[in-house]
Amino acid sequence: MEKTINLLEDWGYIEVDGSGRLIHLSPDFCENFSINKSAYLGAPIYDVIHGMYGRRRKKVFFGVISGINCLIRVTKQNQQEIYRVIARDGDIEHHEMVSFMHAIDLAKMNKKKPHQNKYSFEEIIGDSMAMKEAKELAIRIATSNSTVLLTGESGTGKELFAQAIHGISRRKNNPFIAINCAAIPGELFESELFGYEPGAFSGARKEGKPGKFELAMNGTLFLDEISELPYEAQGKLLRVLQEKEVERIGGTVSKNIDIRIIAATNRDLGKLVEEGKFRQDLFYRLYVFDLTIPSLRERKEDLLSLAHYFIDFFNERFDLDVKFIDSKLQEWILNYEWPGNVRELKAFIERGMNIVEGDTLSMNTIYFSRQMSTNPKNREITPLQSLEEEVRSAEINAIQRALQEANGDRTLAAQKLKIHIASLYRKIAKYNLK
């Protein structure tokens, strides 16, 4: 008789705190797996669940408890995580569990539509007061169709918020289209946003091309780095937002559009308006809801949770089993200013995970870049080098920072550095950068 997986069976659960240590084991869990509760309270979760196959960020994954293969579901409550056993060997064969997990992953892939958002509010890590207030306001904003302006320093997670807002809005089943305004040359702005008809200009696709406005129909259009949009292009964008219609290049018919605009910037648009670099009428068109995403300096309570989140992420990517951050490194993380915010923290953890030995990240094993002093509040003054070496170091630092801010996009990094893309490739090769 063919066996089936009964996901209604409950073999008990355990709870862990933000650092991954056990704070509760249910009586049925202890009974079903012959575990002494008092012996494990305060121990790391890996002492109970071994071989956590699959990323802990997944809601369902494999684990071994007391030598038994198990299927485990994880949920979050505030800073705690609850691991509930929903199936185990003896009820089903291990290969059947593998097949079941593949079925789950396949169903998720098939369910995902092109241009849908990837992130939800549950995936925005942080329980500090500053982050809670930002999330609460974002959730209230999400039910509206009005324009949202997200402000905050580079690396704070503005696109994550944009996707999360879209994900609980009335437009959630329709496209989420993101475009980086800084990455579009002024002469290509119209074709990218408005699209074009067949034969509209030399080099155009013979079948034509829909613009971002059309692709976002009935959904959300995310305009990242809106402050970098050329002044002339700002006027064209304003007209589309006011008239709610768009006409392809080379076309003769205007199309009505129904989209919601979420814009983002790491600059002070009000100041740019005063300097004549940003249109005042467009500023007020965007400035309906203003949501500021806090920097890491404003929510240091979230630092260690984020660090452990990235450790879990890179454990899966690099096939590691890092569990802890030692006390000295924790103190350093809490005292460093993190000018690059979450993006910088993620890169910092990734560097450490590339060279770590054992199950603990420490000051002795992690790599500090030239911009990061091991004494975050009192940076040491490094000895002066030759002019050639100083120039070389400055170039390397500038290139690495530009690549980091551009998320590895070399074309965008070249634009930030104001050099030709070919020059950037030559310098990357010259300095053996990745």
C-alpha positions, 0 to 999 in steps of 0.5 A, a space after each residue: 500500500 502506497 504511503 502518504 505524508 500526513 502533515 497534520 501529525 504534530 511531533 512537538 516543537 521547540 522555541 529559540 531566541 534571536 541568538 539561536 539558543 533554546 528557550 522552550 521544548 514542548 512536552 510532546 517533543 521531549 517525549 517523542 524524541 526522548 530528550 531531557 528538557 533541562 539538559 538542553 535549555 540554553 543550548 544552541 539549536 544545532 545541538 538538537 537539530 542536526 544536519 539542517 539541510 536547506 536554508 533556515 530561511 525556508 519555512 520547511 526544511 530537513 533536519 535530524 533529531 535523535 538520529 531520526 530524519 524529520 521534516 520541520 516547519 519554522 515560524 517566527 514570533 517577534 524575535 523568537 523562532 518556533 521549529 515544529 516537527 511535522 513528519 519523521 522517518 517511521 511514518 514516511 521514507 526519506 526519499 519520499 520526504 525529498 520528493 515532497 520537498 521538491 514538490 514544494 519548491 516546484 510549486 513555488 516556482 510555478 506559482 511565481 509570475 514574472 515581475 512579481 515582488 520577491 520580499 514581504 514585511 516578514 523578510 525585513 529583519 528588525 524589531 527596533 522601535 525605529 524599524 517597527 514604526 517604519 513598518 507600521 507606517 508602510 503597512 498603513 500606506 500600502 492600502 492606498 493607491 497614492 504615490 509613495 516617496 521612500 527616503 533613506 541612506 544608501 543600503 537601508 533597504 528601500 526596494 525591500 520596502 517598496 516590494 513589501 508595500 506592493 505585496 500587501 496592496 490591492 495590486 499585489 497580483 499584478 506586476 512590480 516593475 523596478 527601474 534604476 533612474 541613475 542607470 538610464 542614459 538621458 537619450 534612452 529614457 523615453 524608449 525605456 519608460 514609454 516603449 516604441 513602435 516597430 521601426 521607430 528609430 535606427 536599431 529598434 526591434 522590428 516588433 517594437 517594445 513595451 515601456 516600463 509603464 505598460 509592463 507595470 499596468 495595474 501594478 506598481 512601478 518602482 523608480 529607484 534613485 529618482 533624484 538622478 533623473 535628468 531634468 528634461 526627463 523629469 518633465 516627461 515623467 510628470 506629464 505621464 503621472 498627471 495625464 495617466 496616459 503614455 504614447 510609445 515613440 513612433 506611435 500615434 495613439 495614447 494608452 491609458 495607464 493604471 499604475 501606482 508609483 513608488 519612488 526612492 532616493 538617498 538624497 534630499 529632494 527638497 534641497 535639490 529643488 532649492 538648487 534648481 536640480 529637481 522640478 518642484 512640481 514633480 517633487 510635490 507630485 511624488 511627495 504624497 506619502 513620505 516614508 523614511 527608512 532608518 539607518 543602522 545607526 538608528 536601530 543598533 538593536 537590530 544589528 546582531 539579528 541581521 548578522 545572524 540572518 546573513 550567517 544563515 544565508 551564507 551557511 547555505 550558499 557556502 555549505 558551512 555550519 557557522 553558529 556563533 559570533 564571539 563577544 569581541 566581534 559582537 561588541 565591534 559590530 554594535 559600536 561600528 557606525 555602518 555608513 553603508 548600512 545593511 548592504 555593508 553589513 551583509 558584505 562584511 559577514 560574507 567576507 568573514 564567511 569566506 575565511 572562517 574556520 570552525 563554527 564561530 566568527 571572531 575578530 581574529 578570523 574576519 577580514 577588515 577592509 581599509 575603510 574599517 578600523 578594528 577600533 570603530 570609535 578611534 580609527 588608527 592613522 595608517 602610515 603615509 605611503 608613496 604617492 603612487 601607493 596612495 593613488 592605487 589604494 584610493 582607486 581600489 577603494 573607490 572601485 570597490 565602493 562603487 561596485 558595492 553600491 551598484 550591487 555588482 552592476 559594473 555599468 552602473 558602477 562606471 557611471 557612479 565613478 564617471 568613467 567609461 565602462 572599458 576603463 573600469 574593466 581595465 582597472 578591475 583587471 589591473 588590481 585583480 578585483 572581483 
